[in-house]
């Protein structure tokens, strides 16, 4: 359940805070949803191309 927000003084300012707006084509999407799509696409591409991870190796010590 989402929390109710206080009324905005400037609706455009609120829209730009929560929405991603493409500067070239005008596409609008919630910023977090847009970011998750971008991260997912990168992960998928790395998976299908077989790219090696650049993350440090995790070593577990007890």
Secondary structure, DSSP 8 states (H G I E B T S, - for coil): --------S-HHHHHHHHEEE-TTT--EEEHHHHHHHHHHHHHHHHHHHT----S-------
